């Protein structure tokens, strides 16, 4: 497959054009994450193309908006494979949409990657998820929160795959650390009234709250939790602390902490260059989302694998994915050849009033030991 042939290689043979289909919720409830995903990947590809491209040609990108709907993710993946003949699919955001796209990609034997936090059950030789897994996101965060706030924990999330897996892992770690989950609440995506859930949490009297509320709901939940007094003397952390939600929740989450594989405050030449390029390209002044940085990192990583493979062949690319040695924005992590989890470089970040997600503790590269599967 592929986008076609171009000028040709030095020996006269035509070079292959590497074409990537980006599936993301560019509109809808998860559009904050979706656009950050698309922007980060696009910025990296623009850089690669400006520097001689890949396999002798520019990488080509095709974008499809799935609006955060699994049925549309399925259709988007089918369109990208059957009509656009992409060599690789990258996206999307929610676990159910990622699972839908992954199933289509597997049937067609097209490599597929995600960049959002959290694993999905999908497991295949061509599936390579770059996002931090549930375990790597919480295993060091939870002990810190228990030490700071106490052993009584409330879990709250949207009602779909990722939040439930996130909390399943978290509950095990909380129990092992001697803590207790006193309440666990879920609400559907697009919930506008979080008061019933907040009342249930308040009645359980937790020391702190771990959220797996995402998209626009993360903003609604956080604002209402503050409005109804839940956060007056209760700590909060989790996915609702992500950078893309800060502009709407700044006064509420300032001073809280989160564990993530990226912050635009990391002191490195590469990060400084990325931050400058991202802000200039997208006229962006807010904290740069981790999904943008992860997608940027993923694009460069995938390009390294394609270059090593020397072709756009799926088997050749996937054979190189666990072999790539690339140190970028999210560290020098790599894929496990068997379970295909990505070892992320995690940091504890403190959220400043000005939106600076300041690293206060470096956890290094964290491996996932919770996911037990063979995707090879």
N, C-alpha and C positions, 0 to 999 in steps of 0.2 A: 504494500500500500504506500501512500505518500502523496505529497502535493504535486509531484511531477519532476521533470528533469530541467536542468538549467544549463549554464555555460559549458560545463565539462571540467574534468580533472586534468592534471598535468599530462597524463598518459592518453588523453583523448576520450576516456570513458566519461559518460554523463554522471554528474554528481546528483545525489538524492536530496530533495528538498524535505526537510523535517517540518511536519505540520502538526500543530497542537490545537486541540479543541478545548476551549475554556467554558465549562458549565458553572454558572454561579447565579445566585439570586441577586440580580442587579436592581431589581425592584422588589417591593414587598417587605415583610416583617424582618427579614434577615439581610436587608440590602446594605447595612453598614458593614457587615462582615464580607458580603459578596463583592462589593466594590473594592474593598481593601485587598481582597484576594486577587481580583483581576488586575488592579493597579500594580501590586507588587510583582506579579509574574510578568506583566507587560514591560515594566521598567527594566527588569533583568534581560528580557529578550531584546529590547532596544539596545542595551549595552553590548550584548553578544553580537548583534547584527552590525553595530558600528565598528566592531573589532573583528572583521573578516568573516563573521557569521559562523555557520556550523556545516561541516562537510562541504565547504566551498560555496554555500548559498545562504541567503537570509532565512531564518526561521519564520514560518508563516503561522499566524494565529487566527482562529475562527472563534467568535464569541456567541454564546447562546444564553439567554436569560431564562432560568427555570422557575423564577419567582418563589423558590423555596418549596415547590410542590413535587412530590415524588413521581407522579404521573408525567409531569412535564420534564423531569430529569431523565426519565426513560426515553421519552420522545426526543429530547435533545441529544442524548448519547447515540440513539439510532440515526438521527439526521447527520451528526458529525461523522459517523462511521460509513454510512451508506451513501450519502450525498457528497460530503466534503472530503471523504477518504483520508481522515486524519491518521497520523501515526501514533498519537498519544492523546489521552484525555486527562485534563486537570480540573479539579473542583470537588465537590460543591461545598455546602456548609453543614446542613443538618444530617444526622446519621441516616435517616430514612431516604433522603435524596441521594446521599453518597452510596448507600446500599443499592439503590435502583440503578444508578449509572454504572456502578461496578459490575452488576450482573450482566448488563448489556455488553460492556467492554470485555468481560471474561468470555462470553459466548463468541465474540468476534476475534478473540485473542489479540486485543489491543491493550497496551499498558495503560494503567490508570493510577493517578496519585491524588491524594487529598492533602490539605495543609492545616485543617482546623484541629483544635484540641479534641482528643477523644478517639477511641478506636471504634470500628464497626465489625460485626461478625464476619464480614466477607473475608475470604482467604483464597488466594489463587496465585499461580506463579508470576502473574503480571500485575499484581496489586501492591503499590508501594506508598504507604501513608506517611507523610512527613510530620504531621502534628504530634505534639506531646500526647502520650497516652494518659488515661485516667490516673494510673499509678504514679507516673513521673510528675504529674501535675499536683498531686496532693500528699505524697508520702513524706516530704519534708515540711510542707506547709502545716499539716495537721498537728505535729508535735509542737511547732512554734505557737500556734493558736491556743493549744491546750495550756501551754506554759503561761501565755499572756492573759488568757481570759478564764480558763477553767475546763472542766471535764464534761460538762453538759452541753450537747450539741444538737442543733436543729438542722435538718436537711430539707431544702426546698428546690424544686426544679420544674421545668416544663415536662409535660407528660409524653415523652417519646424515648427512643432508645438511649441516646447519649446520657441524659440526666440520670436515668436509672442505673446505667453501668457506672457512671461517675460516683454515685452514692453507694453502690454495692461495694466498690473498692474502698471508698472512704470509710464506710461502716466497719469493715474488717480492720482497717488501720486504727480507727478510733478505739475499737474494742481491745486490740492488742496493746494499745498504749494506756489502757486502764480507764478510758472514757466511756460515755454512754450517749447513744442517740435517743433523745427524749421525744422527738416528733419527726415525721417524714411526710412532706406534703408535695403534691404535684398539681399542676393546672395546665390546661391545653395551651398551645401556641395561640397568640392573639388575644390572651386574656387582658381585659381592660380593668376589671375590678378584682384587685388582690386582697381586699379587706377580709373576706372569709378565711383565706389561707393565713393571713397575718394574725388574725384572732386566734387561730389554732396554735400557731407558733408562740404567741404571747402567753397563752394559757399553759403551755408546757414549761415556761420559764427557763429557757436555755441560757447558757453563758455566752454562746456565740452561734452564728448562723453560717452554714456553708451552702452557697447557692450554686445551682446549675440552671439558672434562669438565663436565657439567651435572647439575642435579637432585640427588637424594640421592647419586648417584655422585661428585659433586664432593667431598662430605664423605668418602666412603669412600676415594677416591683420595688425597686430601690427607693423611688420617690414616695411611694405609698407607705413603705415600711418606716420611713422617716416621718411622714405626715401623721401616722397613727401611733407614733411613740415607741415602736419596737426597738429602734436603735438608740434610744436614750442612754441605756447602760449595757448594751449588748454589742459584742463585736460582730463583724461581718467580713467574709472573704469569699472567694470562688470566682466563677466565670463572670458574674455581674460587675467585677472590678476591672474588666478588660479595658484597654485604652480607648476603644471606639465609643464607650459609653460615658467617658469622663466629662465631655462638654455638657451633658445634660444632668450629671449627678455630682459635679465637682464639690459643692459645699457639703455633700453627704459622705462621700468616700475619701475625702482628703484625710490623711493620717492613718488610713487602713493599709494593710499589706496584701500582697498576692505573690504567688510563685509562677514565674513564666520563663520561657526560653529566650525572651527578647525584651529589651528596653532601648529606646532611642538615647538613653543616658549612658549606655555602656561606652567606656573610654577606649576606643580603638580607631585606627586610621580608616579601616574599612567601614565601620559604622558611621563615622563622621561623613565619609563620602556618600554613603547611602542616604543618610538623613538629608544632606544638602540636595542631592539629586531628587529625592522623593518630594521634598517641600517645594522645590522649584518646578518640577514637572506637573504637580497636581495642585499647586497653590495651597498647600496644606500647612496649617499652623498648630493643629491640635496634636496630642500625643499620638505617635505613629502606632497603629495596631499591630499586635504580634502576628496576626494572620497575613498582613502585608509583608512583613519581614520574612516569615516562613515561606511564603510563596516566592518571594525574590530569591531566597536561598535555594528553594527547590528547583527553580528554573535553571540556575547555574549548575546545580548538582546533576540534574537530568542531562544537561548539555555535555557535562563531563562523561557521563555514561554513554551517550550517543557517540561522542568523539572516540571513546575507547572501543566501542563496538565497530566503528567504521561504517555503519549503515543504519537505516531506519527499521531494520528487521526487529520484530518484537522479541524473539528469542535471544537475539544478540544483545539487545538493550538490557533486558531483564537479567541476563547473565552477569552484566557489569554493575548493576545497581548495588549489590552488597560489597562490591570490590572497590568502589570509588573512594579515593582519599581526597576529601575536599573540606577545608576549614573556612567557613563563611560567617554570616551574621548570627546564626544560631549554633556556632561552635563547630567542633570536629566530630560530631556524632555520625553514626553510620547505621546501616540496616543489618539486622540479624538475618542471616541467610535462610534460617528455618522458619521463624515466625513472622518475619517481615516488619517487626516493630523498629522504630527509629529511636536511637539513644539520643535524647535531647540534653543540651547544656542548660541546666535550670539555675535560676537565681531568685532569691527573695527580694521583692521590690516594695519600697515604701512610697505611697502615693502622696505627692506634695500638693499644696493648694494651687500651685501654678501649673499642675499637670505633669510635673517631672516624676517619672516612675524610677526612683533612685535605687540602684542596687545596694542592699545592705548586707547581704550574705550570698556567697557563691557556693552552690552545691555541686558544681562540676557536671560532667556528663553522667546522666542517670539512666540506668538500664531498666527495662520493664521485666519483672519476674512473674507477673500475675497472668499474662496472656500465654496460654499453653496450646500451641497449634503448630502444624507443619504445612506451610504454604508453598513449599519448594516443588 
